[in-house]
Amino acid sequence: MKQTPKFKLLESIGQLYEKSKKCQLKEEFFIEKGTELSTLSDYFGTSKSQTLFIAIVFALNYKGDSVDLNDLIEHFDCNPMKILEFNKDFGDLHTKGIFNKKKSRHRVRVAGANDQYTVNESVCEAILNNAAMPEIQDEIADIFELLEEVYQLGQKRDDKEIGTWQLYTQTKQLLEKHNEFVLLQKIKHFELSIDDKLLYLYLIWKTVTGKEAYDVSRALEGFMDRATKRVNYMQDLLVGKNELLQHQLIELVPSDFLNDTRIKLTSVSNDLLKESGIAIFNKEKRKENIIFPKDIIARKLVFSPSEMKQLYVLKEVLQPIQFQQTQKRLQEKSLPKGIAALLHGAPGTGKTEVVKQIAKETNRELMKVDISQSKSMWFGESEKVVKKIFTDYKSLMEGSEETPILFLNEADAIISKRGAIGKSNTRQTENTIQNIILEELENFEGILIATTNLADNLDSAFERRFLFKILFNLPSNSIRAKIWKTKLPSLSIEDCEFLAGKFNFSGGQIDNIIRKSEINEIVHGEAVSLENLLVFCSEETLVSQRASIGFSKL
């Protein structure tokens, strides 16, 4: 840029400031002050009309004020429509970085009416320091700064500093100006609407800053003025009409209430971000249904010799080195490389605890899905919910050092024999769920363990897909005595054998007795006796349940 002496610049600005008062922006003024305008235009690299506005804003800024259109209308004593003829000049000066712009909280919400301008500080410093016009660097140096800028525009809309139309316009200009970023080129491929782009970029920014899922309603309030538009957009999301859902870029996080619906990025988006050079840094993969090995308490399990033998084989196969070798061998022989096991038997026989202990001993994360609790959400959304289970599992696999275990707890409803079509809507839904799971298991490459109390009703299609099928019987007297001794080491062997012979309990029922014993000791401050245990055992069976409530000191 051409360097012009400081005094000449300031003199030209002063002349324009004084002589432009009440000039009404007439053509005669631009001719009369052509010398001063030319001097400043050469320095700023701008048109004569743009140069005039720079000079006036510069002068008014040094009176201690930012400048809005009303200030300029008063200064030039012109019709408001006259100043609007130069609207593009203000936009260009802001785009070039010569003007900074912010919104005032004024009385009307009309495009441009509340814009307030200041001259860029680096331009002011150059003039005062007798320096050349600075090369104003683009403030956005990378994709993260662009994502933050889009987010900040949404914040300005939310704070009513700008309107929705201005948000759309400025976002479009921003994305067009920086279309060299790989992420924007990939997003462009999907041909998204501006609403979808804003929501998607907003969610990406929230994700890279550490928030995995975000409230949809809150996000929409950030860039949509009208409540009806937000409601319609939300309705399209919920019924799957949205382009972001159809391209599998986002997914809905299930919620009990419409206004609590949240969204998160899918594995497709995560891959897209990786390809664009953006890594997703999760804090710790802490979810309600993810159990980490370090959080599982080690327990000694007691089973019959045949059960222990089968469990030993399963546990050894899942040891990290063995598992890798097994998968490699199976793949070489073109066999399915996933490992699926079914633990079946009577309630309370330790099936769930076995899965936890295997996860701990093989150092694997456990993704637990309680089928009985989830089933109520399935009707009408069965395909989405079931596929999400496997999608979430695959995402967990990608971020885990060791292949995690997908644990389908109480899976009776989804692996039992399929009913005849047409019997009921419930049966049809369950059949749909089963078919989806069978399809997922066909190409499953991880570790799945399911538990059920009703293996006699197991669908033959599922039976073929479970490599290991381990039956858990109610413990024999000798095994039950060992369980008593493990749980209550203070009991004599004779007392353990007595309790085992008198009460045909499962391990789960014995656990209940132990819990009551611990509570009794806390309440009464003394260890339980055999007599206490006999009472607790009698209360455990519904047939001989005592009428009293609570604990009585015996």
VEXDREN-2710 file (C-alpha; in Angstrom, 1 decimal):
% VEXDREN-2710
k/r/px/py/pz
1/MET/0.0/0.0/0.0
2/LYS/1.1/3.6/-0.7
3/GLN/2.4/5.4/2.4
4/THR/1.1/8.9/2.9
5/PRO/2.4/11.3/5.5
6/LYS/0.3/11.2/8.7
7/PHE/-0.5/15.0/8.7
8/LYS/-1.8/14.8/5.2
9/LEU/-4.2/11.9/6.0
10/LEU/-5.5/13.6/9.2
11/GLU/-5.9/16.9/7.4
12/SER/-7.9/15.2/4.6
13/ILE/-10.1/13.4/7.2
14/GLY/-10.7/16.6/9.0
15/GLN/-11.6/18.5/5.9
16/LEU/-14.1/15.8/4.9
17/TYR/-15.6/15.7/8.4
18/GLU/-16.2/19.4/8.4
19/LYS/-17.2/20.0/4.8
20/SER/-19.5/16.9/4.7
21/LYS/-21.8/18.3/7.4
22/LYS/-25.3/18.8/5.9
23/CYS/-23.9/17.9/2.4
24/GLN/-26.9/15.5/1.9
25/LEU/-24.4/13.2/0.0
26/LYS/-25.0/15.2/-3.1
27/GLU/-22.8/14.5/-6.2
28/GLU/-21.5/18.1/-6.0
29/PHE/-19.8/17.3/-2.7
30/PHE/-17.8/14.4/-4.2
31/ILE/-16.7/16.6/-7.0
32/GLU/-15.8/19.5/-4.7
33/LYS/-13.7/17.3/-2.3
34/GLY/-12.2/15.2/-5.0
35/THR/-8.6/16.0/-3.9
36/GLU/-9.1/14.9/-0.3
37/LEU/-11.1/11.8/-1.4
38/SER/-8.4/10.8/-3.8
39/THR/-5.6/11.2/-1.2
40/LEU/-7.5/8.9/1.2
41/SER/-8.7/6.5/-1.5
42/ASP/-5.1/5.9/-2.5
43/TYR/-4.2/5.1/1.1
44/PHE/-7.2/2.9/2.0
45/GLY/-7.6/1.3/-1.5
46/THR/-11.3/2.1/-1.5
47/SER/-13.9/3.9/-3.6
48/LYS/-14.6/7.6/-3.0
49/SER/-17.9/6.9/-1.3
50/GLN/-16.3/4.2/0.9
51/THR/-13.5/6.6/1.7
52/LEU/-15.9/9.3/2.8
53/PHE/-17.6/6.9/5.3
54/ILE/-14.2/5.8/6.6
55/ALA/-13.3/9.4/7.3
56/ILE/-16.6/10.3/9.1
57/VAL/-16.7/7.1/11.2
58/PHE/-13.0/7.6/12.1
59/ALA/-13.6/11.2/13.2
60/LEU/-16.8/10.3/15.2
61/ASN/-15.0/7.3/16.8
62/TYR/-12.4/9.8/18.2
63/LYS/-15.3/11.7/19.8
64/GLY/-15.8/8.5/21.8
65/ASP/-18.7/7.0/20.0
66/SER/-19.4/4.1/17.7
67/VAL/-21.4/5.2/14.7
68/ASP/-24.8/3.9/13.5
69/LEU/-26.9/4.9/10.4
70/ASN/-28.8/7.5/12.5
71/ASP/-25.6/9.3/13.4
72/LEU/-24.6/9.4/9.7
73/ILE/-28.1/10.6/8.7
74/GLU/-27.8/13.5/11.2
75/HIS/-24.3/14.3/10.1
76/PHE/-25.0/14.4/6.4
77/ASP/-28.6/15.9/7.0
78/CYS/-29.9/13.5/4.4
79/ASN/-33.0/11.5/3.7
80/PRO/-32.6/8.0/5.4
81/MET/-33.3/6.5/1.9
82/LYS/-30.2/8.3/0.6
83/ILE/-27.9/6.6/3.1
84/LEU/-29.4/3.2/2.2
85/GLU/-28.2/3.7/-1.4
86/PHE/-24.7/3.2/0.0
87/ASN/-25.6/0.0/2.0
88/LYS/-23.2/-2.1/-0.1
89/ASP/-20.3/0.2/0.8
90/PHE/-20.8/-0.5/4.5
91/GLY/-21.0/-4.3/3.8
92/ASP/-17.8/-4.2/1.7
93/LEU/-15.9/-2.2/4.4
94/HIS/-16.9/-4.7/7.0
95/THR/-16.0/-7.6/4.8
96/LYS/-12.6/-6.1/4.1
97/GLY/-12.0/-5.7/7.8
98/ILE/-11.7/-1.9/7.7
99/PHE/-15.0/-1.5/9.7
100/ASN/-15.9/-3.5/12.8
101/LYS/-19.6/-4.0/13.3
102/LYS/-21.8/-4.8/16.2
103/LYS/-25.5/-4.6/17.0
104/SER/-27.1/-2.1/19.4
105/ARG/-30.2/-3.0/21.4
106/HIS/-32.3/-0.4/19.7
107/ARG/-36.0/0.1/19.3
108/VAL/-36.6/-1.5/15.9
109/ARG/-35.7/-4.8/14.3
110/VAL/-35.0/-3.6/10.7
111/ALA/-32.1/-4.8/8.6
112/GLY/-29.1/-2.5/9.2
113/ALA/-30.9/-0.1/11.5
114/ASN/-29.1/-1.2/14.6
115/ASP/-25.6/-1.7/13.1
116/GLN/-22.9/0.2/14.9
117/TYR/-19.4/0.8/13.2
118/THR/-15.9/1.5/14.4
119/VAL/-12.7/1.7/12.3
120/ASN/-10.4/-1.3/12.7
121/GLU/-7.9/-0.5/15.4
122/SER/-4.9/-1.6/13.2
123/VAL/-6.0/1.0/10.6
124/CYS/-6.2/3.7/13.2
125/GLU/-2.7/2.8/14.6
126/ALA/-1.2/2.8/11.1
127/ILE/-2.5/6.4/10.5
128/LEU/-1.3/7.6/13.8
129/ASN/2.1/5.9/13.5
130/ASN/2.6/7.3/10.0
131/ALA/2.7/3.8/8.6
132/ALA/1.4/2.2/5.4
133/MET/-2.2/0.9/5.3
134/PRO/-1.9/-2.5/7.0
135/GLU/-2.7/-5.7/5.3
136/ILE/-5.7/-6.7/7.3
137/GLN/-5.3/-10.4/8.0
138/ASP/-8.3/-12.7/7.7
139/GLU/-9.2/-13.5/11.3
140/ILE/-10.2/-17.0/10.4
141/ALA/-7.0/-19.1/10.1
142/ASP/-8.4/-22.6/10.4
143/ILE/-11.7/-24.6/10.4
144/PHE/-12.0/-24.4/14.2
145/GLU/-12.0/-20.6/14.1
146/LEU/-14.7/-20.8/11.4
147/LEU/-16.8/-23.1/13.5
148/GLU/-16.5/-20.8/16.4
149/GLU/-17.4/-17.8/14.2
150/VAL/-20.6/-19.5/13.0
151/TYR/-21.4/-20.4/16.6
152/GLN/-20.8/-16.7/17.7
153/LEU/-23.1/-15.5/14.9
154/GLY/-25.8/-17.8/16.4
155/GLN/-25.1/-16.3/19.8
156/LYS/-25.6/-12.8/18.4
157/ARG/-28.9/-13.9/16.9
158/ASP/-29.9/-15.5/20.2
159/ASP/-29.0/-12.2/22.0
160/LYS/-31.0/-10.3/19.3
161/GLU/-27.9/-8.4/18.2
162/ILE/-28.7/-9.6/14.6
163/GLY/-31.8/-11.2/13.1
164/THR/-32.3/-14.5/11.5
165/TRP/-32.0/-13.1/8.0
166/GLN/-28.7/-11.5/8.8
167/LEU/-27.5/-14.7/10.4
168/TYR/-28.3/-16.6/7.3
169/THR/-26.7/-14.0/5.0
170/GLN/-23.5/-13.7/7.1
171/THR/-23.2/-17.5/7.5
172/LYS/-23.5/-18.0/3.7
173/GLN/-20.9/-15.3/3.1
174/LEU/-18.6/-16.9/5.6
175/LEU/-18.9/-20.4/4.2
176/GLU/-18.5/-19.1/0.6
177/LYS/-15.4/-17.1/1.6
178/HIS/-13.8/-20.1/3.2
179/ASN/-14.8/-22.9/0.9
180/GLU/-11.2/-24.0/0.8
181/PHE/-11.7/-25.9/4.1
182/VAL/-12.1/-29.7/3.5
183/LEU/-15.0/-30.0/5.9
184/LEU/-17.0/-27.3/4.0
185/GLN/-16.3/-29.1/0.7
186/LYS/-17.6/-32.4/2.1
187/ILE/-20.7/-30.7/3.6
188/LYS/-21.4/-29.0/0.3
189/HIS/-21.8/-32.4/-1.3
190/PHE/-25.0/-33.1/0.8
191/GLU/-26.7/-29.9/-0.6
192/LEU/-28.1/-29.0/2.8
193/SER/-30.4/-26.1/3.5
194/ILE/-29.1/-23.2/5.5
195/ASP/-31.0/-24.3/8.6
196/ASP/-29.5/-27.8/8.3
197/LYS/-26.0/-26.3/7.8
198/LEU/-26.3/-24.1/10.8
199/LEU/-27.6/-26.9/13.0
200/TYR/-24.9/-29.3/11.8
201/LEU/-22.0/-26.8/12.2
202/TYR/-23.4/-25.8/15.6
203/LEU/-23.4/-29.5/16.7
204/ILE/-19.9/-30.1/15.3
205/TRP/-18.6/-27.1/17.3
206/LYS/-20.3/-28.4/20.5
207/THR/-18.8/-31.8/19.9
208/VAL/-15.3/-30.7/19.3
209/THR/-15.5/-28.5/22.5
210/GLY/-16.4/-31.6/24.6
211/LYS/-20.2/-31.9/24.5
212/GLU/-21.3/-35.1/22.9
213/ALA/-25.1/-34.5/22.6
214/TYR/-27.0/-31.2/22.6
215/ASP/-30.6/-30.1/23.2
216/VAL/-32.3/-29.5/19.8
217/SER/-34.8/-27.0/21.1
218/ARG/-32.0/-24.9/22.6
219/ALA/-30.0/-25.0/19.3
220/LEU/-33.0/-24.0/17.2
221/GLU/-33.8/-21.1/19.5
222/GLY/-30.3/-19.8/18.6
223/PHE/-31.0/-19.2/15.0
224/MET/-34.8/-19.3/14.3
225/ASP/-36.9/-16.2/15.2
226/ARG/-40.3/-17.8/14.8
227/ALA/-41.6/-20.4/17.2
228/THR/-43.7/-22.0/14.4
229/LYS/-40.7/-22.5/12.3
230/ARG/-38.9/-24.2/15.2
231/VAL/-41.8/-26.5/15.9
232/ASN/-42.1/-27.5/12.2
233/TYR/-38.4/-28.2/12.0
234/MET/-38.6/-30.3/15.2
235/GLN/-41.5/-32.3/13.8
236/ASP/-39.6/-33.1/10.7
237/LEU/-36.7/-34.3/12.8
238/LEU/-38.8/-36.5/14.9
239/VAL/-40.5/-38.2/11.9
240/GLY/-37.2/-38.6/10.0
241/LYS/-37.8/-36.1/7.2
242/ASN/-34.7/-34.1/8.0
243/GLU/-31.8/-34.3/5.5
244/LEU/-29.2/-34.6/8.3
245/LEU/-31.0/-37.7/9.5
246/GLN/-31.4/-39.1/6.0
247/HIS/-27.7/-38.7/5.3
248/GLN/-27.0/-40.3/8.7
249/LEU/-25.0/-37.3/9.8
250/ILE/-26.8/-36.9/13.1
251/GLU/-29.0/-39.1/15.3
252/LEU/-31.6/-38.4/17.9
253/VAL/-30.9/-39.3/21.5
254/PRO/-34.1/-41.0/22.9
255/SER/-36.0/-38.9/25.5
256/ASP/-39.2/-39.2/27.3
257/PHE/-40.3/-35.7/26.5
258/LEU/-40.4/-33.8/23.2
259/ASN/-38.7/-30.7/24.5
260/ASP/-35.8/-32.8/25.9
261/THR/-34.8/-34.3/22.6
262/ARG/-31.1/-34.2/22.0
263/ILE/-29.0/-34.8/18.9
264/LYS/-25.4/-36.1/18.4
265/LEU/-23.1/-36.8/15.6
266/THR/-23.1/-40.3/14.1
267/SER/-20.1/-42.5/13.2
268/VAL/-20.6/-41.2/9.6
269/SER/-20.0/-37.7/10.8
270/ASN/-17.1/-38.8/13.0
271/ASP/-15.4/-40.4/9.9
272/LEU/-16.1/-37.2/7.9
273/LEU/-14.5/-35.1/10.6
274/LYS/-11.4/-37.4/10.7
275/GLU/-11.1/-37.1/6.9
276/SER/-11.3/-33.3/7.3
277/GLY/-8.4/-33.3/9.8
278/ILE/-10.7/-32.9/12.9
279/ALA/-10.2/-35.3/15.8
280/ILE/-13.0/-35.7/18.3
281/PHE/-11.5/-35.6/21.8
282/ASN/-13.9/-37.2/24.2
283/LYS/-13.2/-36.7/27.9
284/GLU/-13.9/-40.2/29.1
285/LYS/-16.4/-42.4/27.3
286/ARG/-18.7/-42.3/30.3
287/LYS/-22.2/-43.3/29.5
288/GLU/-24.8/-44.7/31.7
289/ASN/-24.7/-48.1/30.0
290/ILE/-20.9/-48.3/29.7
291/ILE/-19.2/-50.2/32.6
292/PHE/-15.4/-50.0/32.8
293/PRO/-13.3/-52.9/34.0
294/LYS/-11.8/-50.8/36.8
295/ASP/-15.3/-50.1/38.2
296/ILE/-16.3/-53.8/38.5
297/ILE/-15.6/-55.4/41.9
298/ALA/-13.8/-58.7/41.7
299/ARG/-15.9/-61.5/43.1
300/LYS/-15.2/-65.2/43.5
301/LEU/-17.8/-67.2/41.6
302/VAL/-18.8/-70.8/42.6
303/PHE/-20.3/-73.1/40.0
304/SER/-20.5/-76.8/39.2
305/PRO/-17.4/-78.4/37.5
306/SER/-19.2/-78.5/34.1
307/GLU/-20.2/-74.9/34.3
308/MET/-16.7/-73.8/35.4
309/LYS/-15.2/-75.7/32.5
310/GLN/-17.3/-74.0/29.9
311/LEU/-16.8/-70.6/31.5
312/TYR/-13.0/-71.2/31.5
313/VAL/-13.0/-71.8/27.7
314/LEU/-15.1/-68.6/27.1
315/LYS/-12.9/-66.5/29.4
316/GLU/-9.7/-67.8/27.8
317/VAL/-11.0/-67.1/24.2
318/LEU/-11.7/-63.5/25.3
319/GLN/-8.2/-62.9/26.7
320/PRO/-6.7/-60.2/24.5
321/ILE/-4.0/-62.2/22.7
322/GLN/-6.1/-65.3/22.3
323/PHE/-9.0/-63.2/21.0
324/GLN/-6.8/-61.6/18.3
325/GLN/-5.4/-64.9/17.2
326/THR/-8.9/-66.5/17.2
327/GLN/-10.3/-63.7/15.0
328/LYS/-7.4/-63.9/12.6
329/ARG/-7.7/-67.6/12.2
330/LEU/-11.5/-67.4/11.7
331/GLN/-11.0/-64.7/9.1
332/GLU/-8.4/-66.6/7.2
333/LYS/-10.8/-69.5/6.9
334/SER/-13.7/-67.2/5.8
335/LEU/-15.6/-67.9/9.0
336/PRO/-17.6/-65.2/11.0
337/LYS/-15.0/-63.6/13.3
338/GLY/-17.5/-62.3/15.9
339/ILE/-17.9/-64.2/19.2
340/ALA/-21.4/-64.6/20.6
341/ALA/-22.4/-66.4/23.8
342/LEU/-25.7/-67.2/25.4
343/LEU/-25.9/-67.7/29.2
344/HIS/-29.2/-69.3/30.0
345/GLY/-30.8/-70.8/33.1
346/ALA/-32.9/-70.1/36.1
347/PRO/-33.1/-66.6/37.7
348/GLY/-30.4/-65.8/40.3
349/THR/-27.9/-68.3/39.1
350/GLY/-25.2/-65.7/38.5
351/LYS/-25.4/-65.1/34.7
352/THR/-25.1/-61.3/34.9
353/GLU/-22.3/-61.4/37.4
354/VAL/-20.4/-63.9/35.2
355/VAL/-20.5/-61.3/32.3
356/LYS/-19.1/-58.6/34.6
357/GLN/-16.3/-60.8/35.9
358/ILE/-15.3/-61.9/32.4
359/ALA/-15.2/-58.2/31.4
360/LYS/-13.0/-57.4/34.3
361/GLU/-10.6/-60.3/33.9
362/THR/-10.2/-59.7/30.1
363/ASN/-10.0/-55.9/30.7
364/ARG/-12.9/-55.1/28.4
365/GLU/-15.5/-52.3/28.6
366/LEU/-19.0/-53.6/29.0
367/MET/-21.9/-52.0/27.0
368/LYS/-25.0/-53.2/28.9
369/VAL/-28.4/-53.1/27.3
370/ASP/-31.3/-54.0/29.5
371/ILE/-33.8/-55.3/27.0
372/SER/-36.8/-55.4/29.4
373/GLN/-36.3/-51.8/30.3
374/SER/-35.7/-50.6/26.7
375/LYS/-38.6/-52.6/25.1
376/SER/-41.2/-49.9/25.9
377/MET/-39.4/-47.5/23.6
378/TRP/-39.4/-49.9/20.7
379/PHE/-42.9/-49.8/19.5
380/GLY/-43.0/-47.6/16.4
381/GLU/-39.3/-47.0/16.5
382/SER/-38.0/-50.6/16.7
383/GLU/-35.6/-50.3/13.7
384/LYS/-34.0/-47.0/14.9
385/VAL/-33.6/-48.2/18.5
386/VAL/-32.1/-51.6/17.7
387/LYS/-29.8/-50.3/15.0
388/LYS/-28.6/-47.6/17.4
389/ILE/-27.5/-50.3/19.8
390/PHE/-25.2/-51.8/17.3
391/THR/-24.1/-48.3/15.9
392/ASP/-23.2/-47.2/19.4
393/TYR/-21.3/-50.5/20.0
394/LYS/-19.3/-50.0/16.8
395/SER/-18.4/-46.5/17.9
396/LEU/-17.3/-47.8/21.2
397/MET/-15.2/-50.5/19.5
398/GLU/-13.5/-47.8/17.4
399/GLY/-12.4/-45.9/20.5
400/SER/-11.4/-48.8/22.7
401/GLU/-8.1/-50.5/23.1
402/GLU/-9.7/-53.9/23.5
403/THR/-12.9/-55.0/21.8
404/PRO/-15.7/-54.3/24.3
405/ILE/-18.5/-56.7/25.2
406/LEU/-22.0/-56.0/24.0
407/PHE/-24.2/-57.3/26.9
408/LEU/-27.9/-58.0/26.1
409/ASN/-29.3/-58.5/29.6
410/GLU/-32.7/-60.4/30.0
411/ALA/-32.9/-60.9/26.2
412/ASP/-35.9/-63.3/26.4
413/ALA/-38.2/-61.1/24.4
414/ILE/-35.8/-60.8/21.4
415/ILE/-34.4/-64.3/21.0
416/SER/-37.6/-66.3/21.6
417/LYS/-39.4/-68.1/18.8
418/ARG/-40.9/-65.7/16.3
419/GLY/-44.7/-65.6/16.2
420/ALA/-47.0/-65.8/13.1
421/ILE/-47.4/-62.5/11.4
422/GLY/-50.7/-60.8/12.0
423/LYS/-51.3/-62.1/15.5
424/SER/-50.8/-58.7/17.2
425/ASN/-48.9/-55.4/16.7
426/THR/-46.7/-56.4/19.6
427/ARG/-45.7/-59.6/18.0
428/GLN/-45.0/-57.9/14.7
429/THR/-42.8/-55.4/16.4
430/GLU/-40.9/-58.1/18.2
431/ASN/-40.5/-60.0/15.0
432/THR/-39.1/-56.9/13.3
433/ILE/-36.6/-56.4/16.2
434/GLN/-35.5/-60.1/15.9
435/ASN/-35.0/-59.8/12.2
436/ILE/-32.8/-56.7/12.6
437/ILE/-30.7/-58.3/15.3
438/LEU/-30.3/-61.4/13.2
439/GLU/-29.1/-59.2/10.3
440/GLU/-26.6/-57.4/12.6
441/LEU/-25.3/-60.7/13.9
442/GLU/-24.6/-61.9/10.4
443/ASN/-21.7/-59.6/10.0
444/PHE/-20.9/-59.0/13.7
445/GLU/-17.2/-58.6/14.4
446/GLY/-17.2/-58.0/18.1
447/ILE/-18.1/-59.8/21.3
448/LEU/-21.8/-60.3/22.3
449/ILE/-23.1/-62.0/25.4
450/ALA/-26.8/-62.4/26.0
451/THR/-28.6/-63.7/29.1
452/THR/-32.0/-65.3/29.3
453/ASN/-34.1/-67.3/31.7
454/LEU/-36.2/-68.9/28.9
455/ALA/-33.8/-70.7/26.6
456/ASP/-36.4/-73.5/26.0
457/ASN/-38.2/-71.0/23.7
458/LEU/-35.1/-70.0/21.8
459/ASP/-35.6/-69.3/18.1
460/SER/-33.6/-71.7/16.0
461/ALA/-32.1/-68.8/14.0
462/PHE/-30.6/-67.4/17.1
463/GLU/-29.4/-70.8/18.3
464/ARG/-27.1/-71.0/15.3
465/ARG/-25.6/-67.6/15.8
466/PHE/-24.5/-68.2/19.4
467/LEU/-21.1/-70.0/19.4
468/PHE/-21.2/-70.6/23.1
469/LYS/-24.4/-71.7/24.9
470/ILE/-23.8/-72.2/28.7
471/LEU/-26.6/-73.6/30.9
472/PHE/-26.7/-72.4/34.5
473/ASN/-28.6/-74.8/36.8
474/LEU/-29.7/-74.1/40.4
475/PRO/-26.7/-75.0/42.5
476/SER/-26.5/-78.5/44.1
477/ASN/-26.3/-78.8/47.9
478/SER/-22.5/-79.0/47.8
479/ILE/-22.1/-76.0/45.5
480/ARG/-24.7/-74.1/47.6
481/ALA/-22.7/-74.8/50.8
482/LYS/-19.6/-73.4/49.1
483/ILE/-21.5/-70.3/48.1
484/TRP/-22.6/-69.8/51.7
485/LYS/-19.0/-70.2/52.9
486/THR/-17.7/-67.7/50.3
487/LYS/-20.3/-65.1/51.2
488/LEU/-20.1/-65.7/55.0
489/PRO/-16.6/-66.9/55.9
490/SER/-17.5/-66.7/59.6
491/LEU/-20.0/-69.6/59.3
492/SER/-18.8/-73.0/60.1
493/ILE/-18.8/-75.7/57.4
494/GLU/-21.5/-77.5/59.3
495/ASP/-23.8/-74.4/59.3
496/CYS/-23.2/-73.8/55.6
497/GLU/-24.1/-77.4/54.8
498/PHE/-27.2/-77.1/57.0
499/LEU/-28.4/-74.0/55.3
500/ALA/-27.7/-75.4/51.9
501/GLY/-29.7/-78.5/52.6
502/LYS/-32.7/-76.7/54.2
503/PHE/-33.1/-73.9/51.6
504/ASN/-33.0/-74.6/47.9
505/PHE/-31.7/-71.1/47.1
506/SER/-30.0/-69.7/44.0
507/GLY/-26.9/-67.6/44.4
508/GLY/-29.0/-64.5/43.9
509/GLN/-31.3/-65.4/46.8
510/ILE/-28.3/-66.1/49.0
511/ASP/-27.0/-62.6/48.1
512/ASN/-30.3/-61.2/49.4
513/ILE/-29.8/-63.0/52.7
514/ILE/-26.2/-61.6/53.0
515/ARG/-27.5/-58.0/52.3
516/LYS/-30.1/-58.4/55.0
517/SER/-27.4/-59.7/57.4
518/GLU/-25.2/-56.6/56.7
519/ILE/-28.2/-54.3/57.2
520/ASN/-29.1/-56.1/60.5
521/GLU/-25.6/-55.6/61.8
522/ILE/-25.6/-51.9/61.0
523/VAL/-29.0/-51.4/62.6
524/HIS/-28.4/-53.5/65.8
525/GLY/-24.6/-53.3/66.0
526/GLU/-24.0/-57.0/66.3
527/ALA/-23.1/-59.9/64.0
528/VAL/-26.0/-62.2/62.9
529/SER/-26.4/-65.6/64.4
530/LEU/-27.5/-68.8/62.7
531/GLU/-31.0/-68.1/64.1
532/ASN/-31.1/-64.7/62.4
533/LEU/-30.1/-66.4/59.1
534/LEU/-32.8/-68.9/59.5
535/VAL/-35.4/-66.2/59.9
536/PHE/-34.0/-64.3/56.9
537/CYS/-34.1/-67.4/54.8
538/SER/-37.7/-68.1/55.7
539/GLU/-38.6/-64.5/54.8
540/GLU/-36.9/-64.9/51.4
541/THR/-39.5/-67.4/50.2
542/LEU/-42.9/-65.9/49.4
543/VAL/-44.7/-68.9/50.8
544/SER/-43.5/-68.5/54.3
545/GLN/-43.0/-64.7/54.2
546/ARG/-43.5/-63.0/57.6
547/ALA/-46.1/-60.4/57.9
548/SER/-43.8/-58.0/59.8
549/ILE/-41.9/-55.3/58.0
550/GLY/-38.3/-54.3/58.8
551/PHE/-35.8/-56.0/61.1
552/SER/-36.5/-57.4/64.5
553/LYS/-33.7/-58.1/67.0
554/LEU/-33.7/-61.7/67.9
END
